[in-house]
């Protein structure tokens, strides 16, 4: 009988398919709630000038999306010099990456 090398399952791509939509959804949720409430502060800062408050709020929102999505993409690659080979590895990688991303969003708001 020949020596058969077992095929290891690489779940790294699965981690990416879960991580990216999850972080994008989290980014959208935080941005939606943050900038919905932020409009009131902008109105106060710009002395009820609706046009200036709306324009500034929109610029901040675009900047927030760019920074958050850029960080999510930079954080995405798995660099553990090993394959994500089972469900436990998959959950550990996802919890670490999504946890750090959520922490980053919280820090970005401050």
Backbone torsions as a table, in degrees:
resi	resn	phi	psi	omega
1	UNK	NA	138.5	-178.4
2	UNK	-74.0	155.1	173.5
3	UNK	-75.2	118.5	-179.3
4	UNK	-102.1	123.9	177.3
5	UNK	-88.3	122.0	-178.9
6	UNK	-66.4	144.3	177.5
7	UNK	-85.8	122.9	176.9
8	UNK	-88.9	141.2	-179.9
9	UNK	-88.7	127.1	179.5
10	UNK	-103.4	112.5	-178.5
11	UNK	-97.9	14.0	-179.7
12	UNK	-61.2	-43.0	179.2
13	UNK	-63.8	-36.8	177.1
14	UNK	-63.1	-40.8	177.4
15	UNK	-59.5	-42.0	178.9
16	UNK	-64.5	-41.6	-179.0
17	UNK	-66.2	-25.5	177.2
18	UNK	-88.1	-43.2	-174.3
19	UNK	-63.5	-48.2	-173.4
20	UNK	-63.1	-51.2	177.5
21	UNK	-63.1	-34.5	-179.8
22	UNK	-65.0	-44.7	179.8
23	UNK	-70.6	-35.4	177.4
24	UNK	-66.8	-39.5	177.0
25	UNK	-65.4	-42.3	177.9
26	UNK	-63.3	-40.9	177.4
27	UNK	-61.9	-46.3	-180.0
28	UNK	-61.6	-44.1	-177.7
29	UNK	-62.3	-46.5	-180.0
30	UNK	-65.3	-45.3	-179.1
31	UNK	-62.9	-43.2	-179.1
32	UNK	-58.7	-49.5	-177.9
33	UNK	-72.0	-38.1	-179.0
34	UNK	-65.7	-47.2	-173.9
35	UNK	-84.8	-16.7	170.8
36	UNK	-67.4	-43.1	178.6
37	UNK	-77.3	-30.8	-177.2
38	UNK	-66.5	-23.1	-179.8
39	UNK	-61.5	-36.6	178.7
40	UNK	-63.0	-41.1	178.2
41	UNK	-66.8	-38.3	179.2
42	UNK	-65.2	-39.7	177.1
43	UNK	-60.7	-40.0	179.3
44	UNK	-67.5	-43.0	-179.2
45	UNK	-63.9	-41.1	-176.5
46	UNK	-96.3	24.1	174.3
47	UNK	51.0	51.3	176.0
48	UNK	66.1	18.2	175.6
49	UNK	-79.8	96.9	-173.8
50	UNK	-58.3	-44.6	-177.1
51	UNK	-64.0	-45.7	180.0
52	UNK	-67.1	-40.9	179.6
53	UNK	-63.9	-43.9	180.0
54	UNK	-65.1	-43.6	-178.9
55	UNK	-64.9	-43.7	-180.0
56	UNK	-67.1	-42.3	178.5
57	UNK	-61.3	-40.2	179.6
58	UNK	-66.5	-40.6	177.0
59	UNK	-62.9	-43.0	177.1
60	UNK	-63.0	-37.9	180.0
61	UNK	-64.7	-43.8	178.3
62	UNK	-63.3	-43.5	177.4
63	UNK	-61.7	-41.1	178.1
64	UNK	-61.3	-46.2	178.3
65	UNK	-60.8	-43.7	-178.8
66	UNK	-63.4	-46.2	-179.3
67	UNK	-66.7	-46.2	-177.4
68	UNK	-66.4	-45.4	179.9
69	UNK	-68.6	-36.9	176.5
70	UNK	-62.7	-43.1	178.2
71	UNK	-66.2	-40.1	178.6
72	UNK	-60.5	-41.5	179.7
73	UNK	-70.4	-37.6	177.3
74	UNK	-67.3	-32.9	-178.9
75	UNK	-80.5	-13.2	-171.3
76	UNK	-65.8	-44.6	-174.4
77	UNK	-61.0	142.6	177.2
78	UNK	-93.2	115.9	-178.4
79	UNK	-118.9	53.8	-178.5
80	UNK	-103.0	12.2	-178.5
81	UNK	52.4	31.0	175.9
82	UNK	-153.0	162.6	177.0
83	UNK	-82.2	150.3	168.7
84	UNK	-84.9	95.9	-165.8
85	UNK	-103.7	-13.6	178.0
86	UNK	-144.3	177.0	-175.8
87	UNK	-64.0	-34.6	178.9
88	UNK	-64.0	-46.0	176.6
89	UNK	-59.5	-42.1	-179.6
90	UNK	-60.5	-47.6	179.8
91	UNK	-66.2	-37.2	179.2
92	UNK	-66.7	-43.0	179.3
93	UNK	-65.4	-46.1	-178.9
94	UNK	-64.6	-42.9	-178.9
95	UNK	-65.0	-38.1	178.2
96	UNK	-66.3	-47.9	-176.2
97	UNK	-69.6	-45.3	180.0
98	UNK	-69.2	-35.6	177.1
99	UNK	-62.8	-46.7	177.5
100	UNK	-64.7	-35.4	178.7
101	UNK	-67.6	-42.2	177.6
102	UNK	-62.8	-40.8	176.4
103	UNK	-61.3	-42.5	178.5
104	UNK	-61.5	-44.9	178.3
105	UNK	-60.9	-42.1	177.8
106	UNK	-62.2	-41.4	178.6
107	UNK	-68.2	-35.3	-179.4
108	UNK	-65.5	-30.9	-178.5
109	UNK	-73.1	-32.1	-175.9
110	UNK	-62.9	NA	NA
